[in-house]
Amino acid sequence: MHHPGGNSTEAQGQQHVGSKRNRWGVILAGGDGTRLQPLTRLACGDNRPKQFCPLLSGETLLSHTRQRIAQAIDPDRVLFALTRKHEQFYRESLACIPGSQKIVQPRNQGTLPAILWSLLHVYRADKHGLVAFFPSDHYFGNEGAFLRTIERSFELARQNPDSVILLGAGAERPETEYGWIEPEQAIEGMDGYDAVRVRRFWEKPPLETARKLWEQGCFWNTFVMIGSAAAFLAIIRDATPLLAEEFQAALSSGGQDDQQQKIRVVYDHLDSPDFSRAVLAVSTEKLLVASCGEVGWSDLGEPGRFISALTENSGENSWVAAGVCSKCGLTREQIVTLSGHGEAGVAPSESLALTFPA
């Protein structure tokens, strides 16, 4: 197990105050969210990605993510990785965000380019920066426990400057639609600072494998990651040296317009590289996993998982209307269809415990 080094309480306090100034956050908001489009079309009347749709408590998932991480990272040090074609959906909500905090990609080409571009931006601004990456469309039933893990992981990243910390959610079932993290050894006790090396990743395993991973105490991969900008860049350069070199060359000189033109050329020949497969899977010796515990995490990747998260959310949506669920604004029939319960013949009032107006 890896623990922060032992310093005096006073020294630790001084270090913590300084560390807050070196914290950066990146919200990954460039995905197209196609799997949830049946629900977002019903809710918003268009094909906007789920992160820009007011699905929970009348606020967008992006807004929930911003509010959640504001407790750990100063808002003026939070970057937004976006794509140009979604501008109509985020223009108003991010109008108050300076352009320097928006990484606007020519198009969605996978997670690796968005992460690499954001890291280069942070590293130029703060060579000692610690960076946390957050998907913009995830849900946490227990945000307090999640945020406590964020605090622990920032400290772990400071004490292990060459490592990247992955946050694993305690698995609640043998899920076959999530990625899994298999640790080198079990994490026990969680005294606030424990983390272990990553043995390997499992992407959407078959049910038999998922059961074994669940029984072994493996974690769901939240894709929340924390580490120094330098550590992230090092594992990317080792795994994909040509891509790292291209981005470095495109963004190292010239004005913003010139850089945008150069980066468009780079994006034109990208093959949508995935950060998990292209980088994390081949860098396990540089990775640690810290457990969030069972925090009610969901990636809201398909309607059924969204409905499950919805039943735990007590807020009201602004677009509720008569005859629809007072939480999500959908009719009983729509919810049953989207959640997949219709074929089983289970009544929505019994299976989903939703609240409808009298």
C-alpha positions as CSV (number, residue, x, y, z in Angstrom):
1,M,0.0,0.0,0.0
2,H,1.1,3.6,-0.7
3,H,0.8,6.2,2.0
4,P,1.8,9.9,2.1
5,G,5.1,10.5,3.7
6,G,5.2,11.5,7.3
7,N,5.8,15.2,7.9
8,S,5.0,17.4,10.9
9,T,1.4,18.6,11.3
10,E,2.5,22.2,10.7
11,A,4.4,21.3,7.6
12,Q,1.5,19.3,6.2
13,G,-0.9,22.2,6.8
14,Q,1.4,24.6,5.0
15,Q,1.8,22.2,2.1
16,H,-2.0,21.7,1.9
17,V,-2.6,25.4,1.6
18,G,-0.1,25.7,-1.2
19,S,-1.4,22.6,-2.9
20,K,-4.9,24.1,-3.4
21,R,-3.4,26.7,-5.6
22,N,-1.9,24.0,-7.8
23,R,-5.1,22.1,-8.3
24,W,-6.7,22.0,-11.7
25,G,-9.8,20.3,-12.9
26,V,-10.8,19.3,-16.5
27,I,-14.4,18.5,-17.2
28,L,-14.7,16.2,-20.2
29,A,-17.8,17.4,-22.0
30,G,-17.2,16.6,-25.7
31,G,-19.0,13.2,-26.0
32,D,-22.0,12.7,-28.2
33,G,-24.0,10.6,-25.8
34,T,-25.7,8.6,-28.5
35,R,-26.9,5.8,-26.2
36,L,-29.1,8.1,-24.1
37,Q,-30.6,10.0,-27.1
38,P,-33.9,8.2,-26.8
39,L,-34.4,9.8,-23.4
40,T,-32.8,13.2,-24.2
41,R,-35.0,13.6,-27.3
42,L,-38.0,13.0,-25.2
43,A,-36.8,15.5,-22.5
44,C,-35.4,18.2,-24.8
45,G,-36.9,17.6,-28.2
46,D,-33.5,17.4,-29.9
47,N,-30.4,15.3,-30.1
48,R,-28.2,17.2,-27.6
49,P,-25.8,15.1,-25.7
50,K,-26.9,14.1,-22.2
51,Q,-24.4,16.4,-20.4
52,F,-26.3,19.4,-21.8
53,C,-29.8,18.1,-21.0
54,P,-31.6,19.1,-17.7
55,L,-32.3,15.6,-16.6
56,L,-31.8,15.8,-12.9
57,S,-33.4,18.4,-10.6
58,G,-34.0,20.7,-13.6
59,E,-30.2,21.2,-14.1
60,T,-27.9,19.8,-16.7
61,L,-25.5,17.0,-15.8
62,L,-22.7,19.4,-16.8
63,S,-24.0,21.9,-14.2
64,H,-24.1,19.2,-11.5
65,T,-20.5,18.3,-12.3
66,R,-19.4,21.9,-12.0
67,Q,-21.1,22.3,-8.7
68,R,-19.7,19.1,-7.4
69,I,-16.1,19.8,-8.1
70,A,-16.2,23.4,-7.1
71,Q,-15.9,22.2,-3.5
72,A,-12.4,20.8,-4.3
73,I,-11.1,23.0,-7.1
74,D,-11.3,26.8,-7.6
75,P,-13.7,27.5,-10.5
76,D,-11.1,29.7,-12.3
77,R,-8.8,26.6,-12.6
78,V,-11.4,24.4,-14.2
79,L,-11.2,23.7,-17.9
80,F,-14.0,22.5,-20.1
81,A,-13.1,20.1,-23.0
82,L,-15.8,20.7,-25.5
83,T,-16.5,20.2,-29.2
84,R,-17.5,23.0,-31.7
85,K,-20.6,21.3,-33.0
86,H,-22.2,21.3,-29.5
87,E,-21.8,25.1,-29.1
88,Q,-25.5,25.8,-29.3
89,F,-26.0,23.6,-26.3
90,Y,-23.4,25.1,-24.0
91,R,-23.1,28.7,-25.2
92,E,-25.5,30.1,-22.7
93,S,-24.6,28.0,-19.7
94,L,-20.9,28.6,-20.1
95,A,-21.2,32.3,-21.2
96,C,-19.5,33.5,-18.0
97,I,-16.5,31.1,-18.5
98,P,-13.5,32.9,-20.0
99,G,-12.4,31.5,-23.4
100,S,-9.0,30.5,-21.9
101,Q,-10.9,27.9,-19.8
102,K,-12.6,26.3,-22.8
103,I,-10.8,23.7,-24.9
104,V,-13.0,23.7,-28.0
105,Q,-12.1,20.7,-30.2
106,P,-12.9,20.8,-33.9
107,R,-14.8,17.5,-33.4
108,N,-15.1,14.6,-31.0
109,Q,-12.2,12.3,-31.7
110,G,-12.2,10.2,-28.5
111,T,-10.9,10.9,-25.0
112,L,-7.2,10.9,-25.6
113,P,-7.0,14.1,-27.7
114,A,-9.2,16.0,-25.3
115,I,-7.1,14.9,-22.3
116,L,-3.8,15.6,-24.1
117,W,-4.8,19.1,-25.2
118,S,-6.1,20.0,-21.7
119,L,-2.8,18.7,-20.1
120,L,-0.6,20.8,-22.4
121,H,-2.8,23.8,-21.5
122,V,-2.4,23.2,-17.8
123,Y,1.3,22.4,-18.0
124,R,2.1,25.7,-19.8
125,A,0.2,27.6,-17.1
126,D,1.5,25.6,-14.1
127,K,4.3,23.1,-14.4
128,H,3.7,21.9,-10.9
129,G,-0.1,21.6,-11.4
130,L,-2.1,18.6,-10.2
131,V,-4.9,17.8,-12.6
132,A,-8.2,15.9,-12.0
133,F,-10.3,14.7,-14.9
134,F,-14.1,14.4,-14.5
135,P,-16.6,13.0,-17.0
136,S,-19.4,15.6,-17.3
137,D,-22.3,13.1,-17.4
138,H,-21.9,10.9,-14.3
139,Y,-24.0,10.5,-11.2
140,F,-23.0,10.0,-7.6
141,G,-25.6,9.1,-5.0
142,N,-23.2,9.9,-2.2
143,E,-21.3,13.0,-3.3
144,G,-19.8,13.5,0.1
145,A,-17.9,10.2,0.1
146,F,-16.8,10.9,-3.5
147,L,-15.4,14.3,-2.6
148,R,-13.6,12.9,0.4
149,T,-11.9,10.5,-2.0
150,I,-11.0,13.4,-4.3
151,E,-9.2,15.2,-1.4
152,R,-7.4,12.0,-0.5
153,S,-6.3,11.4,-4.1
154,F,-4.9,14.9,-4.5
155,E,-2.7,14.3,-1.5
156,L,-1.8,10.9,-2.9
157,A,-0.8,12.5,-6.2
158,R,1.3,15.0,-4.4
159,Q,3.1,12.2,-2.5
160,N,3.5,10.0,-5.6
161,P,4.4,12.6,-8.3
162,D,5.2,10.0,-10.9
163,S,1.9,8.1,-10.6
164,V,-1.6,8.7,-11.7
165,I,-4.4,8.0,-9.3
166,L,-7.6,6.3,-10.6
167,L,-10.8,6.5,-8.6
168,G,-12.6,3.1,-8.4
169,A,-16.2,2.9,-7.3
170,G,-17.2,0.0,-5.0
171,A,-18.9,-2.5,-7.3
172,E,-22.5,-3.1,-6.3
173,R,-23.2,-6.0,-8.7
174,P,-21.4,-8.0,-11.5
175,E,-22.0,-5.3,-14.1
176,T,-21.1,-6.2,-17.7
177,E,-21.5,-2.8,-19.2
178,Y,-18.8,-1.0,-17.1
179,G,-15.1,-1.0,-17.2
180,W,-13.4,-2.7,-14.2
181,I,-10.1,-2.0,-12.4
182,E,-8.4,-5.1,-10.9
183,P,-6.0,-4.0,-8.1
184,E,-2.7,-5.8,-7.2
185,Q,-4.1,-6.5,-3.8
186,A,-7.3,-5.8,-1.8
187,I,-7.8,-2.4,-0.3
188,E,-8.8,-2.8,3.4
189,G,-9.6,-0.3,6.0
190,M,-9.4,2.8,3.8
191,D,-7.7,4.9,6.5
192,G,-8.0,7.9,4.3
193,Y,-4.8,7.4,2.3
194,D,-4.7,3.9,1.0
195,A,-4.2,3.1,-2.6
196,V,-2.6,0.1,-4.5
197,R,-1.1,-0.6,-7.8
198,V,-3.3,-1.5,-10.7
199,R,-2.9,-5.0,-12.1
200,R,-5.1,-4.7,-15.2
201,F,-8.3,-3.3,-16.7
202,W,-11.3,-5.2,-17.9
203,E,-13.6,-3.5,-20.4
204,K,-17.2,-4.7,-20.4
205,P,-16.4,-8.3,-19.3
206,P,-18.8,-11.2,-19.8
207,L,-21.0,-12.0,-16.9
208,E,-18.9,-14.9,-15.5
209,T,-15.8,-12.7,-15.5
210,A,-17.8,-9.8,-13.9
211,R,-19.0,-12.1,-11.1
212,K,-15.4,-13.1,-10.4
213,L,-14.2,-9.5,-10.4
214,W,-17.1,-8.5,-8.1
215,E,-16.3,-11.4,-5.7
216,Q,-12.6,-10.4,-5.7
217,G,-13.4,-6.8,-4.6
218,C,-12.4,-5.2,-7.9
219,F,-13.7,-1.7,-8.8
220,W,-15.9,-0.1,-11.4
221,N,-13.7,2.4,-13.3
222,T,-15.2,5.9,-12.9
223,F,-12.7,7.4,-15.3
224,V,-12.0,10.1,-12.7
225,M,-8.2,10.5,-12.6
226,I,-5.8,12.7,-10.6
227,G,-2.1,13.2,-11.0
228,S,0.5,15.8,-11.8
229,A,0.3,17.2,-15.3
230,A,3.9,16.0,-15.8
231,A,2.9,12.4,-14.8
232,F,0.0,12.3,-17.2
233,L,2.1,13.7,-20.0
234,A,4.8,11.2,-19.3
235,I,2.5,8.2,-19.7
236,I,1.0,9.6,-22.8
237,R,4.4,10.2,-24.4
238,D,5.5,6.7,-23.5
239,A,2.3,5.1,-25.0
240,T,1.6,7.4,-28.0
241,P,4.8,9.4,-28.7
242,L,3.8,10.5,-32.2
243,L,0.5,11.9,-31.1
244,A,2.1,13.7,-28.2
245,E,4.7,15.2,-30.5
246,E,2.0,16.4,-33.0
247,F,0.0,18.1,-30.3
248,Q,3.1,19.7,-28.8
249,A,4.1,21.1,-32.2
250,A,0.7,22.4,-33.0
251,L,0.2,24.2,-29.6
252,S,3.7,25.3,-28.8
253,S,3.8,28.5,-30.9
254,G,1.7,31.1,-32.7
255,G,-1.5,32.9,-31.6
256,Q,-4.8,31.2,-30.8
257,D,-6.1,31.3,-34.4
258,D,-2.8,29.8,-35.7
259,Q,-3.0,27.1,-33.1
260,Q,-6.6,26.3,-34.0
261,Q,-5.7,25.9,-37.6
262,K,-2.8,23.6,-36.8
263,I,-4.9,21.5,-34.4
264,R,-7.6,21.1,-37.1
265,V,-5.0,19.5,-39.3
266,V,-4.1,17.1,-36.5
267,Y,-7.7,16.2,-35.8
268,D,-8.3,15.5,-39.5
269,H,-6.3,12.3,-39.4
270,L,-7.0,11.1,-35.9
271,D,-8.6,7.7,-35.5
272,S,-10.5,8.5,-32.3
273,P,-8.0,7.1,-29.9
274,D,-9.4,6.0,-26.5
275,F,-7.4,7.0,-23.5
276,S,-8.2,3.9,-21.5
277,R,-7.1,1.5,-24.2
278,A,-4.2,3.5,-25.8
279,V,-2.7,4.8,-22.5
280,L,-4.0,3.4,-19.3
281,A,-4.0,-0.2,-20.3
282,V,-0.3,-0.1,-21.2
283,S,0.8,2.0,-18.2
284,T,-0.3,0.0,-15.2
285,E,3.1,0.3,-13.5
286,K,2.5,4.1,-13.2
287,L,-1.1,3.8,-11.9
288,L,-2.6,3.6,-8.5
289,V,-6.3,3.0,-7.6
290,A,-8.1,4.5,-4.7
291,S,-11.5,3.4,-3.6
292,C,-14.5,5.7,-3.3
293,G,-16.5,2.9,-1.6
294,E,-20.0,2.3,-2.7
295,V,-21.0,5.9,-3.6
296,G,-23.9,5.1,-5.9
297,W,-21.9,5.8,-9.0
298,S,-23.4,5.5,-12.5
299,D,-22.2,6.7,-15.9
300,L,-25.8,7.2,-17.0
301,G,-24.8,5.5,-20.3
302,E,-28.2,4.2,-21.2
303,P,-31.8,4.9,-20.2
304,G,-32.2,2.1,-17.7
305,R,-29.2,3.3,-15.6
306,F,-30.5,6.9,-15.8
307,I,-33.9,5.7,-14.5
308,S,-32.2,4.0,-11.6
309,A,-30.3,7.1,-10.7
310,L,-33.5,9.2,-11.1
311,T,-35.3,7.1,-8.4
312,E,-32.6,8.2,-5.9
313,N,-32.8,11.9,-6.8
314,S,-35.3,13.9,-4.8
315,G,-35.2,17.1,-6.8
316,E,-37.8,18.4,-9.2
317,N,-37.3,19.1,-12.8
318,S,-38.3,22.4,-14.3
319,W,-40.0,20.9,-17.3
320,V,-42.4,18.7,-15.4
321,A,-46.0,18.7,-16.8
322,A,-49.3,17.2,-15.9
323,G,-49.6,13.4,-16.3
324,V,-45.8,12.8,-16.2
325,C,-43.3,11.8,-13.6
326,S,-42.7,14.7,-11.2
327,K,-39.0,13.9,-11.3
328,C,-38.1,13.3,-14.9
329,G,-41.0,14.7,-16.9
330,L,-41.6,11.5,-18.8
331,T,-44.9,9.5,-19.0
332,R,-45.2,6.1,-17.4
333,E,-45.2,4.4,-20.8
334,Q,-42.0,6.3,-21.9
335,I,-40.2,5.4,-18.7
336,V,-41.1,1.8,-18.9
337,T,-40.0,1.6,-22.5
338,L,-36.7,3.3,-21.9
339,S,-35.8,1.4,-18.8
340,G,-36.6,-2.0,-20.4
341,H,-39.2,-3.0,-17.8
342,G,-42.0,-3.1,-20.3
343,E,-41.1,-6.5,-21.7
344,A,-41.1,-8.0,-18.2
345,G,-44.6,-6.8,-17.5
346,V,-43.7,-5.1,-14.3
347,A,-45.8,-2.2,-13.3
348,P,-43.8,1.0,-13.3
349,S,-45.2,2.1,-10.0
350,E,-43.9,-1.1,-8.4
351,S,-40.6,-1.5,-10.2
352,L,-39.4,2.1,-10.4
353,A,-41.0,3.8,-7.4
354,L,-41.5,7.0,-9.3
355,T,-43.7,9.9,-8.2
356,F,-46.6,11.0,-10.4
357,P,-49.0,13.8,-9.8
358,A,-52.4,12.9,-8.4
